[in-house]
Amino acid sequence: MEYNELLDIYRNQIDTLDKEIIYLLGRRFKIVNEIGKLKKENNIEAFQKDRWEQLMKENLEMAQECEVSQELVKEIWDMIHEKSLEIEI
């Protein structure tokens, strides 16, 4: 297989994965919205420190297992968490 053909195959795979990531983020934020409503109805703070710490621990462990930079995963999840809190409030 030629360089350009192989490159196109890899790029198509990346494009598909990127679309899946965006789709999953959309689903995640819809659920976050529902959680926010539930927390408001029950007078519960949006930020749940224990839940956040457990989530980060598990995600960083998974990053290590998958040979993904833990620093990158932490940065990404910090951004996702920040946006989630904005949605919940």
TIFI-562549 format. One record per residue: x, y, z of N, C-alpha, C, CB in turn. Coordinates in nm, 3 decimals, decimal comma. Glycine has a CB too. Example, Ala and Ser with C-alpha at 12.3 -4.5 7.8 and 13.67 -1.06 7.14 Angstrom:
BEGIN
[site [1,319 -0,569 0,780] [1,230 -0,450 0,780] [1,320 -0,330 0,780] [1,131 -0,447 0,905]]
[site [1,285 -0,225 0,708] [1,367 -0,106 0,714] [1,290 0,003 0,787] [1,408 -0,060 0,572]]
***
This chain:
BEGIN
[site [0,085 -0,118 0,000] [0,000 0,000 0,000] [0,090 0,125 0,000] [-0,097 -0,001 0,123]]
[site [0,049 0,222 -0,076] [0,128 0,344 -0,088] [0,110 0,435 0,034] [0,090 0,419 -0,215]]
[site [0,208 0,521 0,050] [0,210 0,616 0,162] [0,079 0,694 0,172] [0,328 0,713 0,147]]
[site [0,035 0,754 0,063] [-0,085 0,838 0,066] [-0,211 0,759 0,099] [-0,104 0,908 -0,067]]
[site [-0,219 0,637 0,048] [-0,334 0,552 0,079] [-0,337 0,517 0,227] [-0,331 0,425 -0,006]]
[site [-0,224 0,479 0,279] [-0,214 0,443 0,420] [-0,242 0,565 0,508] [-0,076 0,385 0,451]]
[site [-0,189 0,678 0,471] [-0,212 0,802 0,545] [-0,361 0,836 0,547] [-0,132 0,918 0,483]]
[site [-0,428 0,820 0,433] [-0,572 0,845 0,426] [-0,650 0,752 0,517] [-0,622 0,831 0,283]]
[site [-0,611 0,626 0,522] [-0,677 0,529 0,610] [-0,664 0,573 0,755] [-0,617 0,388 0,590]]
[site [-0,542 0,608 0,795] [-0,520 0,652 0,934] [-0,596 0,780 0,965] [-0,371 0,673 0,959]]
[site [-0,595 0,873 0,871] [-0,666 0,999 0,895] [-0,816 0,978 0,906] [-0,636 1,099 0,784]]
[site [-0,870 0,888 0,825] [-1,013 0,856 0,834] [-1,046 0,795 0,969] [-1,054 0,760 0,721]]
[site [-0,958 0,711 1,019] [-0,979 0,652 1,152] [-0,979 0,760 1,259] [-0,871 0,547 1,183]]
[site [-0,886 0,854 1,249] [-0,880 0,964 1,345] [-1,005 1,050 1,336] [-0,754 1,051 1,322]]
[site [-1,049 1,080 1,214] [-1,170 1,161 1,196] [-1,291 1,094 1,260] [-1,197 1,185 1,046]]
[site [-1,301 0,963 1,243] [-1,411 0,888 1,303] [-1,404 0,894 1,455] [-1,409 0,742 1,256]]
[site [-1,285 0,874 1,510] [-1,268 0,882 1,655] [-1,299 1,021 1,708] [-1,127 0,842 1,693]]
[site [-1,257 1,125 1,637] [-1,287 1,261 1,679] [-1,437 1,285 1,687] [-1,222 1,362 1,584]]
[site [-1,510 1,237 1,587] [-1,656 1,252 1,586] [-1,718 1,176 1,705] [-1,716 1,200 1,452]]
[site [-1,666 1,058 1,734] [-1,715 0,980 1,848] [-1,690 1,054 1,979] [-1,649 0,843 1,851]]
[site [-1,573 1,114 1,992] [-1,541 1,190 2,114] [-1,640 1,304 2,132] [-1,395 1,245 2,108]]
[site [-1,667 1,378 2,025] [-1,761 1,490 2,033] [-1,901 1,440 2,066] [-1,763 1,570 1,901]]
[site [-1,943 1,331 2,003] [-2,074 1,273 2,031] [-2,084 1,232 2,179] [-2,099 1,150 1,941]]
[site [-1,980 1,167 2,230] [-1,981 1,123 2,369] [-1,980 1,241 2,465] [-1,860 1,034 2,397]]
[site [-1,908 1,347 2,432] [-1,912 1,467 2,516] [-2,052 1,525 2,519] [-1,811 1,572 2,464]]
[site [-2,118 1,528 2,406] [-2,256 1,576 2,402] [-2,347 1,494 2,490] [-2,308 1,575 2,259]]
[site [-2,335 1,363 2,482] [-2,415 1,275 2,569] [-2,383 1,299 2,715] [-2,391 1,127 2,535]]
[site [-2,254 1,314 2,745] [-2,211 1,335 2,884] [-2,272 1,463 2,940] [-2,057 1,341 2,893]]
[site [-2,267 1,572 2,861] [-2,318 1,699 2,909] [-2,470 1,699 2,923] [-2,276 1,811 2,817]]
[site [-2,541 1,621 2,843] [-2,686 1,606 2,862] [-2,715 1,539 2,996] [-2,748 1,523 2,746]]
[site [-2,637 1,438 3,030] [-2,654 1,371 3,159] [-2,617 1,465 3,273] [-2,568 1,243 3,166]]
[site [-2,509 1,542 3,255] [-2,468 1,640 3,355] [-2,582 1,739 3,380] [-2,340 1,715 3,311]]
[site [-2,650 1,780 3,275] [-2,762 1,872 3,289] [-2,871 1,811 3,377] [-2,819 1,907 3,151]]
[site [-2,900 1,684 3,356] [-3,002 1,615 3,438] [-2,956 1,604 3,583] [-3,032 1,475 3,381]]
[site [-2,827 1,574 3,602] [-2,773 1,568 3,738] [-2,785 1,703 3,806] [-2,625 1,522 3,736]]
[site [-2,756 1,810 3,731] [-2,769 1,945 3,786] [-2,909 1,974 3,833] [-2,727 2,047 3,684]]
[site [-3,008 1,936 3,753] [-3,148 1,955 3,794] [-3,179 1,879 3,922] [-3,244 1,910 3,681]]
[site [-3,134 1,755 3,927] [-3,159 1,670 4,043] [-3,094 1,729 4,168] [-3,106 1,528 4,017]]
[site [-2,971 1,776 4,155] [-2,901 1,835 4,269] [-2,973 1,961 4,317] [-2,755 1,867 4,232]]
[site [-3,018 2,046 4,223] [-3,090 2,167 4,260] [-3,219 2,135 4,335] [-3,122 2,251 4,135]]
[site [-3,292 2,037 4,285] [-3,418 1,996 4,348] [-3,396 1,947 4,491] [-3,486 1,888 4,266]]
[site [-3,278 1,893 4,516] [-3,248 1,835 4,647] [-3,149 1,918 4,728] [-3,195 1,695 4,630]]
[site [-3,127 2,042 4,685] [-3,036 2,135 4,755] [-2,899 2,073 4,782] [-3,099 2,179 4,886]]
[site [-2,841 2,015 4,679] [-2,709 1,955 4,692] [-2,611 2,039 4,610] [-2,710 1,805 4,643]]
[site [-2,494 2,062 4,668] [-2,390 2,139 4,599] [-2,351 2,071 4,468] [-2,266 2,156 4,690]]
[site [-2,321 2,153 4,367] [-2,279 2,099 4,237] [-2,147 2,024 4,251] [-2,266 2,212 4,133]]
[site [-2,053 2,082 4,324] [-1,921 2,020 4,337] [-1,923 1,917 4,450] [-1,812 2,126 4,363]]
[site [-1,891 1,794 4,416] [-1,884 1,684 4,511] [-1,739 1,637 4,515] [-1,982 1,567 4,472]]
[site [-1,665 1,687 4,614] [-1,520 1,664 4,621] [-1,483 1,516 4,619] [-1,464 1,729 4,746]]
[site [-1,549 1,434 4,698] [-1,517 1,291 4,703] [-1,537 1,224 4,567] [-1,603 1,220 4,810]]
[site [-1,646 1,256 4,501] [-1,675 1,201 4,369] [-1,567 1,243 4,269] [-1,816 1,247 4,320]]
[site [-1,530 1,371 4,274] [-1,429 1,424 4,183] [-1,295 1,354 4,205] [-1,413 1,575 4,201]]
[site [-1,254 1,339 4,328] [-1,126 1,276 4,357] [-1,125 1,130 4,313] [-1,095 1,285 4,507]]
[site [-1,234 1,060 4,334] [-1,242 0,920 4,291] [-1,238 0,909 4,139] [-1,371 0,855 4,345]]
[site [-1,311 0,996 4,071] [-1,312 0,997 3,926] [-1,172 1,022 3,870] [-1,410 1,103 3,874]]
[site [-1,103 1,121 3,925] [-0,968 1,152 3,877] [-0,873 1,035 3,902] [-0,915 1,280 3,945]]
[site [-0,884 0,975 4,018] [-0,798 0,861 4,051] [-0,817 0,750 3,948] [-0,829 0,808 4,193]]
[site [-0,942 0,716 3,921] [-0,972 0,609 3,825] [-0,926 0,646 3,684] [-1,122 0,579 3,825]]
[site [-0,949 0,770 3,644] [-0,909 0,812 3,509] [-0,758 0,814 3,492] [-0,966 0,949 3,478]]
[site [-0,687 0,855 3,596] [-0,540 0,857 3,586] [-0,483 0,716 3,585] [-0,481 0,937 3,703]]
[site [-0,547 0,625 3,659] [-0,504 0,485 3,655] [-0,527 0,427 3,515] [-0,581 0,403 3,761]]
[site [-0,642 0,458 3,458] [-0,673 0,408 3,324] [-0,577 0,468 3,222] [-0,818 0,441 3,285]]
[site [-0,545 0,595 3,237] [-0,449 0,659 3,147] [-0,317 0,585 3,150] [-0,429 0,807 3,184]]
[site [-0,271 0,553 3,269] [-0,145 0,482 3,283] [-0,152 0,345 3,216] [-0,108 0,466 3,432]]
[site [-0,262 0,273 3,238] [-0,280 0,141 3,177] [-0,282 0,150 3,025] [-0,408 0,077 3,226]]
[site [-0,338 0,258 2,971] [-0,350 0,274 2,826] [-0,232 0,349 2,765] [-0,478 0,348 2,794]]
[site [-0,133 0,377 2,848] [-0,013 0,448 2,804] [-0,046 0,584 2,743] [0,063 0,364 2,704]]
[site [-0,136 0,654 2,812] [-0,173 0,791 2,775] [-0,119 0,881 2,885] [-0,329 0,808 2,758]]
[site [-0,070 0,996 2,847] [-0,014 1,090 2,944] [-0,115 1,123 3,053] [0,031 1,218 2,873]]
[site [-0,075 1,098 3,178] [-0,163 1,130 3,289] [-0,184 1,281 3,299] [-0,105 1,076 3,421]]
[site [-0,081 1,356 3,265] [-0,094 1,502 3,267] [-0,199 1,548 3,166] [0,042 1,569 3,235]]
[site [-0,199 1,488 3,048] [-0,298 1,522 2,946] [-0,438 1,488 2,994] [-0,266 1,450 2,816]]
[site [-0,455 1,368 3,048] [-0,586 1,326 3,097] [-0,634 1,419 3,207] [-0,582 1,181 3,148]]
[site [-0,545 1,457 3,297] [-0,583 1,550 3,404] [-0,628 1,684 3,347] [-0,465 1,571 3,502]]
[site [-0,554 1,736 3,250] [-0,592 1,863 3,187] [-0,729 1,853 3,120] [-0,486 1,907 3,084]]
[site [-0,750 1,746 3,046] [-0,877 1,728 2,975] [-0,991 1,717 3,075] [-0,872 1,602 2,885]]
[site [-0,972 1,634 3,179] [-1,081 1,615 3,275] [-1,105 1,739 3,360] [-1,050 1,497 3,365]]
[site [-1,003 1,817 3,384] [-1,023 1,945 3,453] [-1,115 2,034 3,370] [-0,888 2,016 3,480]]
[site [-1,092 2,039 3,238] [-1,176 2,120 3,151] [-1,319 2,066 3,144] [-1,116 2,126 3,010]]
[site [-1,332 1,934 3,133] [-1,464 1,873 3,128] [-1,538 1,899 3,258] [-1,453 1,721 3,100]]
[site [-1,467 1,886 3,369] [-1,529 1,907 3,500] [-1,572 2,053 3,518] [-1,431 1,868 3,612]]
[site [-1,488 2,144 3,474] [-1,522 2,287 3,484] [-1,649 2,317 3,405] [-1,405 2,374 3,432]]
[site [-1,658 2,265 3,285] [-1,777 2,285 3,202] [-1,898 2,217 3,265] [-1,754 2,231 3,059]]
[site [-1,877 2,100 3,322] [-1,987 2,027 3,388] [-2,043 2,107 3,504] [-1,940 1,889 3,436]]
[site [-1,955 2,167 3,582] [-2,001 2,250 3,695] [-2,079 2,371 3,645] [-1,882 2,296 3,780]]
[site [-2,035 2,431 3,534] [-2,109 2,543 3,477] [-2,250 2,499 3,438] [-2,034 2,600 3,354]]
[site [-2,261 2,380 3,382] [-2,392 2,328 3,341] [-2,479 2,299 3,462] [-2,375 2,201 3,255]]
[site [-2,420 2,241 3,565] [-2,496 2,202 3,684] [-2,547 2,323 3,764] [-2,409 2,115 3,774]]
[site [-2,473 2,433 3,758] [-2,510 2,550 3,839] [-2,614 2,628 3,770] [-2,392 2,638 3,868]]
***
